[in-house]
Amino acid sequence: MIKEVWEFLKRPRYEPFLPMQRADKIRYFIHLLAMALAFSFFFGIFGTLIAEHMGLVTNEHAMEKFLENSSASTLFVFVVILAPALEELIFRAPLALFKKVSYFPLIFYLSVLLFGAVHLLNFEYEVGFYGLAIFLILPQLSAGVFLGFIRVKMGLGWAILLHAFHNFMLLSPFLLLKLSTS
């Protein structure tokens, strides 16, 4: 499956899968979720190490403030329901408008880059941040590739679900901590 994603990334085309049984779609979805999480963790660690090594100084991650100041239910609604739905509608839904154009790969890559760039807002930073910022958003860029892949291959609903489950898996330790301390 990683080879399919890699081949798609090398040359994105708007070619949905042939019809699949629901069980096959669910199995495929679970594998993509596992890969997206693995890549997010890897790139999160790698990107942070590189950024720190290069002297990038960030202040508190804006998400940390949100996690601290929000209830578990608020976190769940915003991070697992609203953000995935809105971000997929903004960044992946428009891909269908370009499915028959020769520059679809450019549009796909642009959607991945914009998705990553919007996550720069999660950071409070010092001057000189933008040159190294790419290292901090590697997890979001990676997720954007998987979200774009599933959007093209299986549809927007599956992309929203993948995004929601991805966020839930990343948020669940914080949710459990919040619930255990309240």
C-alpha positions as CSV (number, residue, x, y, z in Angstrom):
1,M,0.0,0.0,0.0
2,I,2.9,2.4,0.7
3,K,4.0,1.8,-2.9
4,E,0.5,3.0,-4.1
5,V,0.8,6.2,-2.1
6,W,4.4,6.7,-3.3
7,E,3.4,6.2,-6.9
8,F,0.5,8.6,-6.5
9,L,2.8,11.2,-4.8
10,K,5.3,11.0,-7.7
11,R,2.5,11.7,-10.3
12,P,-0.9,12.6,-8.8
13,R,-3.8,11.8,-11.0
14,Y,-7.5,12.1,-10.2
15,E,-8.3,8.4,-10.7
16,P,-10.7,7.0,-8.1
17,F,-10.5,3.3,-7.2
18,L,-12.9,1.0,-8.9
19,P,-15.9,0.2,-6.8
20,M,-14.9,-1.7,-3.6
21,Q,-16.9,-3.7,-1.0
22,R,-17.4,-1.8,2.2
23,A,-15.2,-4.2,4.2
24,D,-12.4,-3.7,1.7
25,K,-12.7,0.1,2.0
26,I,-12.6,-0.2,5.8
27,R,-9.6,-2.4,5.7
28,Y,-7.9,0.0,3.3
29,F,-8.9,2.9,5.5
30,I,-7.4,1.3,8.6
31,H,-4.1,0.7,6.8
32,L,-3.9,4.3,5.5
33,L,-4.7,5.6,9.0
34,A,-1.9,3.5,10.5
35,M,0.6,4.7,7.8
36,A,-0.5,8.3,8.2
37,L,0.0,8.1,12.0
38,A,3.4,6.4,11.6
39,F,4.6,9.1,9.1
40,S,3.2,11.9,11.3
41,F,5.1,10.5,14.3
42,F,8.3,10.0,12.4
43,F,8.2,13.4,10.7
44,G,7.2,15.1,14.0
45,I,10.2,13.7,15.8
46,F,12.6,14.2,12.8
47,G,11.3,17.8,12.1
48,T,11.6,18.8,15.7
49,L,15.1,17.5,16.0
50,I,16.3,19.2,12.9
51,A,14.6,22.5,13.8
52,E,16.2,22.4,17.3
53,H,19.6,21.5,15.8
54,M,19.3,24.5,13.5
55,G,18.5,26.8,16.3
56,L,14.8,27.4,15.6
57,V,13.2,28.9,18.7
58,T,9.5,28.6,19.1
59,N,7.6,29.8,22.1
60,E,4.7,27.8,23.4
61,H,2.9,25.8,20.8
62,A,-0.5,27.6,20.4
63,M,-2.1,24.1,20.5
64,E,-0.7,23.6,24.0
65,K,-2.7,26.7,25.2
66,F,-5.9,25.3,23.6
67,L,-5.3,21.9,25.2
68,E,-4.8,23.4,28.6
69,N,-7.7,25.9,28.5
70,S,-10.4,23.7,26.9
71,S,-12.6,21.0,28.3
72,A,-12.4,17.4,26.9
73,S,-15.7,17.8,25.1
74,T,-14.6,21.1,23.6
75,L,-11.3,19.6,22.4
76,F,-13.2,16.6,20.9
77,V,-15.7,18.8,19.0
78,F,-13.1,21.2,17.6
79,V,-10.2,18.8,16.9
80,V,-12.0,15.6,15.9
81,I,-15.2,17.0,14.3
82,L,-15.0,20.6,13.2
83,A,-11.3,20.9,12.1
84,P,-11.4,17.8,9.9
85,A,-14.6,18.7,8.2
86,L,-13.7,22.3,7.6
87,E,-10.1,21.6,6.5
88,E,-11.1,18.8,4.1
89,L,-13.8,21.1,2.6
90,I,-11.2,23.8,2.1
91,F,-8.1,21.8,1.1
92,R,-9.4,18.6,-0.5
93,A,-12.9,19.1,-1.8
94,P,-11.7,21.5,-4.5
95,L,-9.4,18.8,-6.0
96,A,-12.5,17.5,-7.8
97,L,-12.7,20.8,-9.7
98,F,-9.4,20.1,-11.3
99,K,-9.7,16.4,-12.0
100,K,-9.6,16.7,-15.8
101,V,-6.9,19.3,-16.1
102,S,-3.3,18.6,-17.1
103,Y,-2.0,20.6,-14.1
104,F,-3.8,18.5,-11.5
105,P,-0.5,17.4,-9.9
106,L,0.4,21.1,-9.3
107,I,-3.0,21.7,-7.7
108,F,-2.6,18.6,-5.5
109,Y,0.9,19.7,-4.3
110,L,-0.4,23.2,-3.7
111,S,-3.3,21.8,-1.5
112,V,-0.7,19.8,0.5
113,L,1.5,22.9,0.9
114,L,-1.4,25.2,1.9
115,F,-2.6,22.6,4.4
116,G,0.8,22.5,6.0
117,A,1.2,26.3,5.9
118,V,-2.1,26.9,7.7
119,H,-0.7,24.9,10.6
120,L,2.1,27.4,11.0
121,L,-0.6,29.3,12.9
122,N,-0.2,26.7,15.6
123,F,3.2,28.2,16.6
124,E,4.3,31.3,18.3
125,Y,7.7,32.1,16.9
126,E,10.7,34.4,16.7
127,V,12.0,36.4,13.7
128,G,13.7,34.1,11.2
129,F,11.1,31.3,11.8
130,Y,9.8,30.9,8.3
131,G,13.1,29.7,6.8
132,L,13.0,26.7,9.1
133,A,9.3,26.3,9.5
134,I,9.0,23.5,7.0
135,F,10.6,21.2,9.5
136,L,7.9,21.9,12.1
137,I,5.0,21.2,9.7
138,L,6.4,18.0,8.2
139,P,3.8,16.0,10.0
140,Q,1.0,18.1,8.5
141,L,2.5,17.9,5.1
142,S,2.7,14.1,5.4
143,A,-0.9,13.9,6.6
144,G,-1.9,16.1,3.7
145,V,-0.5,13.6,1.2
146,F,-2.5,10.7,2.8
147,L,-5.6,12.9,3.1
148,G,-5.3,13.9,-0.6
149,F,-4.7,10.3,-1.7
150,I,-7.8,9.0,0.1
151,R,-9.8,11.9,-1.1
152,V,-9.0,11.2,-4.7
153,K,-9.2,7.4,-4.5
154,M,-12.2,6.9,-2.2
155,G,-14.0,10.3,-1.8
156,L,-14.3,13.3,0.4
157,G,-16.2,11.5,3.1
158,W,-13.4,9.0,3.6
159,A,-10.9,11.9,3.7
160,I,-12.9,13.6,6.5
161,L,-13.1,10.3,8.4
162,L,-9.3,9.7,8.0
163,H,-8.6,13.3,9.2
164,A,-11.0,12.9,12.2
165,F,-9.5,9.5,13.3
166,H,-6.0,10.8,12.8
167,N,-6.7,13.8,15.0
168,F,-8.5,11.6,17.5
169,M,-5.6,9.2,17.8
170,L,-3.2,12.1,18.3
171,L,-5.5,13.8,20.8
172,S,-6.6,10.8,22.8
173,P,-3.8,10.9,25.3
174,F,-4.7,14.5,26.2
175,L,-8.4,13.6,26.3
176,L,-7.7,10.8,28.7
177,L,-5.5,13.0,30.9
178,K,-8.2,15.7,31.0
179,L,-10.9,13.2,31.9
180,S,-8.8,11.6,34.6
181,T,-8.0,15.0,36.2
182,S,-11.4,16.4,36.1
